[in-house]
Amino acid sequence: MKKVLVTGSAGFIGGYIVEELLAKGYQVVGVDNYSKYGPVKKSYDDNPNYELVVGDVQDVELMTRLLEDCDHFIAGAALIGGISYFHTYAYDLLAQNERIIASSVDAAIAAHKKGRLEKVTYMSSSMVFESTDRWPSKEGDERLVPPPLSSYGFQKLAVEYFARAAWDQYKLPYTILRPFNCVGIGESRALGDVEIDSGNVKLAMSHVVPDLVQKVLKGQDPLHILGSGEQVRHYTYGGDLARGIVLSLDHPAALNNDFNVSTAEGHSVLELAETIWRKIKGPDVPFNYTSDPGFEYDVAKRVPDVSKAKELLGFEATTTLEDMLDEVIPWIENAVADGTI
């Protein structure tokens, strides 16, 4: 039974990753300082193969000690949020995430020298393609197109440079993974989120799916959407992302390689909004919407080439948008009712 350390294990994507690891028979050590949501309960807290360490990833001594006893390291800890978060915390996203990744890699280098740690799996982001002029965006384009404009996208690109530099100098093996627009349950209101007005509803998440669901549930009509609604995204189920991430751990084709991890299906924000509207209100209520001014970094298209992951890893994200929403809408409805979001 291999042992995997996951930083950010109490987070949104982290939760899906830990569940998938445990289902596949791995032992898991999670590290989280609860800085985003505060203390949270997870379904796997009492799993005998899961150990949670409440600590700071920037503690290199702690991280080195933990990693010396692990085979894999999924470096998932980061400050992350929706589009308004990118603007509210432009400096912190850059500075704090640089400290987190530097500390993580320092510890991994030290642990790898001891002999057990096999590889680091780095969680990058589709935002590395923020300034792209070519679609679909394929692996390698991030080094051919202009760098991201947002500090978050720029820092995620830096994560990839950390991965390659640690291999170049210290021969620390890596895999770089770029999730696209994760959708799922378990995403609550973050402690540091700033409320923004969206019509008659105040939001503090600024991720498009939960925000739209909340607004429809709260009776907003017309529905306020950010920008024109023509923005194209590939909404990928958190369980599919986790499956691809865990698949890459011991796959020989993933060694010192990088992959987009995404569904091949794209939807405009307007298509997403109308689908949510119909699922909540039914087919007979007219769909009305109005456009709010967009954010500076809300790029028009984020479209991945997913052929590399399919060809080399045998990975495909198969969950449809309809099926994702059938799971997410009831969860958000309950969270709205109990005040969690």
C-alpha positions as CSV (number, residue, x, y, z in Angstrom):
1,M,0.0,0.0,0.0
2,K,1.6,3.2,-1.1
3,K,1.4,6.4,1.0
4,V,0.5,9.8,-0.5
5,L,0.7,13.2,1.2
6,V,-1.9,15.7,0.0
7,T,-1.6,19.4,0.9
8,G,-4.8,21.3,0.9
9,S,-6.6,18.1,1.8
10,A,-9.6,19.9,3.4
11,G,-10.2,22.0,0.3
12,F,-12.6,21.6,-2.5
13,I,-10.6,19.7,-5.1
14,G,-8.5,18.2,-2.2
15,G,-11.5,16.5,-0.9
16,Y,-12.2,14.7,-4.2
17,I,-8.5,13.7,-4.4
18,V,-8.4,12.2,-0.9
19,E,-11.7,10.2,-1.5
20,E,-10.3,8.8,-4.8
21,L,-7.0,7.9,-3.2
22,L,-8.7,6.0,-0.4
23,A,-11.0,4.3,-2.8
24,K,-8.0,3.1,-4.8
25,G,-6.3,1.6,-1.7
26,Y,-3.7,4.3,-0.9
27,Q,-2.7,5.4,2.5
28,V,-3.2,9.2,2.8
29,V,-1.7,11.9,4.9
30,G,-3.5,15.2,4.6
31,V,-2.0,18.5,5.5
32,D,-4.2,21.6,5.9
33,N,-4.2,24.6,8.2
34,Y,-8.0,25.4,7.6
35,S,-7.1,28.9,6.5
36,K,-9.7,29.0,3.7
37,Y,-12.9,27.6,5.2
38,G,-12.0,27.0,8.9
39,P,-12.4,23.6,10.4
40,V,-14.5,21.3,8.2
41,K,-15.8,17.8,8.5
42,K,-15.0,15.4,5.7
43,S,-16.5,12.0,4.9
44,Y,-13.1,10.3,5.2
45,D,-12.0,11.8,8.6
46,D,-12.5,8.5,10.4
47,N,-11.0,6.3,7.6
48,P,-8.3,4.2,9.1
49,N,-6.1,4.8,6.1
50,Y,-6.3,8.6,6.5
51,E,-4.3,10.8,8.8
52,L,-4.9,14.6,9.0
53,V,-2.1,16.8,10.1
54,V,-3.3,20.3,10.9
55,G,-0.3,22.4,10.1
56,D,1.2,25.0,7.8
57,V,2.7,23.8,4.5
58,Q,5.3,26.6,4.8
59,D,6.8,24.7,7.8
60,V,9.6,23.0,5.9
61,E,10.8,20.9,8.8
62,L,7.3,19.5,9.3
63,M,6.8,18.9,5.6
64,T,10.2,17.2,5.3
65,R,9.5,14.9,8.2
66,L,6.1,13.9,6.8
67,L,7.3,13.4,3.2
68,E,10.2,11.2,4.3
69,D,7.6,8.5,5.1
70,C,5.6,8.9,1.8
71,D,5.9,7.6,-1.7
72,H,4.0,10.4,-3.4
73,F,3.3,14.1,-2.8
74,I,0.3,15.9,-4.4
75,A,1.1,19.6,-3.9
76,G,-2.4,21.1,-3.8
77,A,-2.2,23.8,-1.2
78,A,-2.7,27.3,-2.5
79,L,-4.8,30.4,-2.0
80,I,-7.5,30.0,-4.7
81,G,-10.9,31.5,-5.5
82,G,-13.2,32.8,-8.2
83,I,-12.7,35.7,-10.5
84,S,-13.4,38.4,-7.9
85,Y,-10.9,36.7,-5.6
86,F,-8.2,37.3,-8.2
87,H,-8.7,41.0,-8.0
88,T,-9.3,41.3,-4.3
89,Y,-6.2,39.4,-3.3
90,A,-3.9,40.1,-6.3
91,Y,-0.8,40.5,-4.2
92,D,-1.5,37.8,-1.7
93,L,-2.2,35.2,-4.4
94,L,1.2,35.9,-5.8
95,A,3.3,36.2,-2.6
96,Q,1.6,33.6,-0.4
97,N,1.4,31.0,-3.1
98,E,5.1,31.5,-4.0
99,R,6.0,30.9,-0.3
100,I,3.8,27.8,-0.3
101,I,5.3,26.2,-3.4
102,A,8.8,27.1,-2.5
103,S,8.4,25.5,1.0
104,S,6.7,22.5,-0.6
105,V,9.5,21.9,-3.1
106,D,12.3,22.5,-0.5
107,A,10.8,19.8,1.7
108,A,10.3,17.4,-1.3
109,I,13.9,17.8,-2.4
110,A,15.1,17.0,1.1
111,A,12.8,14.0,1.5
112,H,13.6,12.7,-2.0
113,K,17.3,12.6,-1.0
114,K,16.4,10.1,1.8
115,G,15.1,7.7,-0.8
116,R,11.4,6.9,-0.4
117,L,9.6,9.9,-2.0
118,E,9.2,9.0,-5.7
119,K,7.6,12.0,-7.3
120,V,5.8,15.3,-6.8
121,T,2.5,15.9,-8.5
122,Y,2.0,19.7,-9.0
123,M,-1.5,21.2,-9.3
124,S,-1.3,23.9,-11.9
125,S,-4.3,25.6,-13.5
126,S,-6.0,26.3,-16.8
127,M,-5.1,29.9,-16.0
128,V,-1.6,29.4,-17.4
129,F,-3.4,29.7,-20.8
130,E,-5.0,33.0,-19.8
131,S,-3.3,35.0,-22.6
132,T,-3.4,32.4,-25.3
133,D,-4.3,33.2,-28.9
134,R,-4.8,29.5,-29.9
135,W,-7.6,27.1,-29.1
136,P,-7.8,24.4,-28.1
137,S,-4.8,25.1,-25.8
138,K,-2.4,22.2,-25.8
139,E,0.4,21.3,-23.5
140,G,3.5,23.4,-24.4
141,D,1.4,26.4,-25.5
142,E,1.9,28.0,-22.0
143,R,5.5,28.6,-23.0
144,L,4.8,29.9,-26.5
145,V,2.1,32.5,-25.8
146,P,2.3,35.7,-23.7
147,P,2.4,35.1,-19.9
148,P,-0.9,35.4,-17.9
149,L,-2.0,38.9,-16.9
150,S,-3.5,38.0,-13.5
151,S,-1.1,37.4,-10.6
152,Y,-2.9,34.1,-10.0
153,G,-2.3,32.8,-13.5
154,F,1.3,34.0,-13.4
155,Q,2.0,32.2,-10.2
156,K,0.5,29.0,-11.4
157,L,2.8,29.2,-14.4
158,A,5.6,29.7,-11.9
159,V,4.6,26.4,-10.2
160,E,5.4,24.7,-13.4
161,Y,8.8,26.3,-13.5
162,F,9.4,25.1,-9.9
163,A,8.6,21.6,-11.0
164,R,11.0,21.6,-14.0
165,A,13.8,23.5,-12.1
166,A,13.7,21.0,-9.2
167,W,14.1,18.2,-11.8
168,D,16.9,20.0,-13.7
169,Q,18.9,20.7,-10.6
170,Y,17.9,18.0,-8.0
171,K,16.4,15.3,-10.2
172,L,13.2,15.5,-8.2
173,P,10.6,13.7,-10.5
174,Y,7.4,15.5,-11.3
175,T,4.0,15.5,-13.0
176,I,2.2,18.8,-13.8
177,L,-1.6,18.7,-14.0
178,R,-3.8,21.5,-15.1
179,P,-7.5,21.2,-14.0
180,F,-10.1,23.1,-15.9
181,N,-13.1,24.7,-14.1
182,C,-13.8,22.1,-11.4
183,V,-17.5,21.6,-10.5
184,G,-18.7,19.6,-7.5
185,I,-20.0,19.6,-4.0
186,G,-18.2,20.7,-0.8
187,E,-17.2,24.3,-1.8
188,S,-18.3,26.6,1.0
189,R,-18.0,30.3,1.6
190,A,-14.3,31.1,2.2
191,L,-13.3,33.0,5.3
192,G,-11.6,35.7,3.3
193,D,-14.1,36.1,0.5
194,V,-15.5,39.6,-0.1
195,E,-19.1,40.0,-0.8
196,I,-20.1,41.5,-4.1
197,D,-23.5,42.6,-5.3
198,S,-25.1,40.7,-8.2
199,G,-28.5,42.2,-8.7
200,N,-30.5,41.7,-5.5
201,V,-28.2,38.9,-4.3
202,K,-24.9,39.3,-2.4
203,L,-22.3,36.6,-3.3
204,A,-19.1,35.6,-1.7
205,M,-17.9,32.7,-3.8
206,S,-17.6,34.1,-7.3
207,H,-17.4,30.6,-8.9
208,V,-19.9,30.6,-11.7
209,V,-21.8,27.4,-11.0
210,P,-22.6,27.9,-7.3
211,D,-23.2,31.6,-7.8
212,L,-25.7,31.0,-10.6
213,V,-27.4,28.2,-8.6
214,Q,-27.7,30.5,-5.6
215,K,-29.2,33.3,-7.6
216,V,-31.9,31.1,-9.2
217,L,-32.7,29.5,-5.9
218,K,-33.1,32.9,-4.3
219,G,-35.6,33.9,-7.0
220,Q,-33.5,36.4,-9.0
221,D,-35.3,37.3,-12.2
222,P,-33.9,38.4,-14.5
223,L,-30.8,36.3,-13.7
224,H,-27.6,38.4,-13.5
225,I,-24.6,37.0,-15.3
226,L,-21.1,38.3,-15.4
227,G,-20.2,39.8,-18.8
228,S,-21.9,38.9,-22.1
229,G,-22.4,35.2,-21.2
230,E,-20.5,34.2,-24.3
231,Q,-17.4,33.2,-22.3
232,V,-16.6,29.5,-23.0
233,R,-15.5,27.1,-20.2
234,H,-15.1,23.4,-19.8
235,Y,-16.8,22.5,-16.6
236,T,-15.2,19.4,-15.3
237,Y,-16.5,17.2,-12.5
238,G,-14.4,17.1,-9.3
239,G,-14.6,13.3,-9.3
240,D,-13.3,13.1,-12.8
241,L,-10.4,15.4,-12.0
242,A,-9.5,13.3,-9.0
243,R,-9.6,10.2,-11.1
244,G,-7.1,11.7,-13.6
245,I,-4.9,13.0,-10.8
246,V,-4.7,9.6,-9.0
247,L,-4.3,7.8,-12.3
248,S,-1.2,9.8,-13.0
249,L,0.6,9.0,-9.8
250,D,2.1,5.7,-10.8
251,H,1.6,5.8,-14.6
252,P,4.9,5.6,-16.4
253,A,3.8,8.0,-19.1
254,A,3.2,10.7,-16.5
255,L,6.8,10.8,-15.2
256,N,8.3,14.2,-15.9
257,N,5.3,15.1,-18.1
258,D,2.4,17.6,-18.1
259,F,-1.3,17.2,-18.8
260,N,-4.5,19.2,-19.2
261,V,-7.1,17.5,-17.0
262,S,-10.5,18.4,-18.4
263,T,-13.7,17.4,-20.1
264,A,-13.7,17.8,-23.8
265,E,-17.1,19.4,-23.7
266,G,-17.3,23.2,-23.6
267,H,-20.3,25.4,-22.7
268,S,-20.9,29.1,-22.8
269,V,-21.8,30.8,-19.5
270,L,-25.2,31.6,-21.0
271,E,-25.8,27.9,-21.8
272,L,-24.8,27.0,-18.3
273,A,-27.1,29.6,-16.8
274,E,-30.1,28.5,-18.9
275,T,-29.4,24.8,-18.0
276,I,-29.4,25.7,-14.3
277,W,-32.5,27.8,-14.7
278,R,-34.4,24.9,-16.3
279,K,-33.3,22.4,-13.8
280,I,-34.6,24.5,-10.9
281,K,-37.6,26.3,-12.4
282,G,-38.7,23.7,-15.0
283,P,-39.3,24.0,-18.7
284,D,-42.2,26.5,-18.7
285,V,-40.8,29.5,-16.8
286,P,-39.3,32.0,-19.3
287,F,-35.5,32.4,-19.0
288,N,-34.6,36.0,-18.5
289,Y,-31.1,37.4,-17.9
290,T,-29.2,40.6,-17.8
291,S,-25.4,41.2,-18.1
292,D,-23.3,42.8,-15.3
293,P,-20.0,44.3,-16.2
294,G,-17.3,41.7,-16.4
295,F,-13.9,41.5,-14.6
296,E,-10.7,42.4,-16.3
297,Y,-9.3,38.8,-16.2
298,D,-12.5,37.0,-17.2
299,V,-11.1,35.6,-20.4
300,A,-13.4,34.9,-23.4
301,K,-12.3,31.3,-24.0
302,R,-10.6,28.7,-22.0
303,V,-10.6,25.6,-24.2
304,P,-8.2,22.6,-23.5
305,D,-6.8,20.1,-25.9
306,V,-7.4,16.8,-23.9
307,S,-5.9,14.4,-26.4
308,K,-2.5,14.0,-24.6
309,A,-4.1,12.7,-21.4
310,K,-6.4,10.4,-23.4
311,E,-3.6,9.0,-25.5
312,L,-0.9,8.6,-22.9
313,L,-2.8,8.0,-19.7
314,G,-6.1,6.6,-21.0
315,F,-7.9,9.3,-19.1
316,E,-11.2,10.9,-20.1
317,A,-13.5,13.1,-18.1
318,T,-16.9,11.6,-18.8
319,T,-19.4,13.2,-16.4
320,T,-21.9,15.4,-18.3
321,L,-22.8,19.0,-17.2
322,E,-26.4,17.7,-16.7
323,D,-25.2,15.0,-14.3
324,M,-22.9,17.4,-12.4
325,L,-25.8,19.8,-11.8
326,D,-28.1,17.0,-10.6
327,E,-25.6,16.5,-7.8
328,V,-24.6,20.1,-7.2
329,I,-27.9,21.8,-7.2
330,P,-29.4,19.9,-4.2
331,W,-26.2,20.3,-2.3
332,I,-26.2,24.0,-2.7
333,E,-29.9,24.2,-1.9
334,N,-29.2,22.5,1.4
335,A,-26.2,24.8,2.0
336,V,-28.2,27.9,1.3
337,A,-31.0,26.6,3.7
338,D,-28.5,26.1,6.6
339,G,-26.5,29.2,6.0
340,T,-23.2,27.4,5.0
341,I,-23.1,29.5,1.8
